[in-house]
Amino acid sequence: MKVEVWRHDPVAVIKELIESPLIGGKNQYTPCRVYQDEKCKNHEYGEMNEGDWVWETQEKLLEGATVVPVILSSDKTSLMLFSGDKQAYPVYLAIGTTDHKVRRQTSAHAMVLIGYIPVTKLECFSKARQAVEGYQLFHNSMEAILEPLINAGKNGVIMTCADGMERRVYPILAAYVADYPEQCLVVGCQENSCPTCTMDPKQRGDPVHSVLRDPDKTLTILAQQACGDDPPKFAKQCLWPINPFWRDLPHCNIFQSITPNLLHQLHKGVFKDHTVSWASKAVPGGTDEVD
């Protein structure tokens, strides 16, 4: 079975964003820390270059390297409204060196479409295999789209920035924006589990400690599963038997890159499913009292 993937070189897109006077003119390339008090105890976070991730990543690279955080986003989208049921995953890219106010402006075109991933029914596979093959199709497509980032993230690319300076840029995946189903799709876990930690799905919402997912350990478990070893942690961590697209991306922790979904996880999840439920149980009138 053949599928068609539309893609654009992400390194070329990053080069265009950095060279753009409108976008690149306000880029922040140097890591910094901002504090709200003179004793430097109240750390303020605003732009990505003020975060701990940029500092930690900068220390892993050679002196003179310029870290450019890559922000990706994808969401299944209907392409036809009145005929057929054609769908695809558009993949967008932005860079974290751009001022967040500029990045959010539609007119700035700071978020660039770099690919279309097809959604197909995969009827050539049995129904038992269609789900996992659909996951693998997404990851194979993402791997093809992001392949140029592997060498660029390892060795860097000389780029002329909007300020006229030449820098050796290391584009590294730092954030992935998606809703909950796509988060599970990206990290390779089942949709009843947490995409960032190893908590038992039945304990979600309970005040218990959970261990964060680790990329290296996850890849080891997937490799053991592919060899037929059937490791116990594969089922315990609710993983899919796939080859994830992020396995070769340098300095990438896909689990830390997942950003919160404010609608489904904060508003509908934390507030509606948990806070309202707890409040209803706390008041004498129960659900009749809480409107």
Secondary structure, DSSP 8 states (H G I E B T S, - for coil): -----EE--HHHHHHHHHH-TTTGGG---S---EESSTTS-SEE--SGGGSHHHHHHHHHS-TTEEEEEEEEEE--EES-SSSS--EEEEEEEEETTS-HHHHT-GGGT-SEEEEEEEE---TTS-HHHHHHHHHHHHHHHHHHHHTHHHHHHHH-EEEE-TTS-EEEEEEEEEEEE--HHHHHHHHTB-TTS-SSB---GGGTTSS----B--HHHHHHHHHHHHTT---HHHHHTTB-S---GGGGSTT--HHHHB---IIIIIIIIIIIIIIHHHHHHHSTTGGGT--
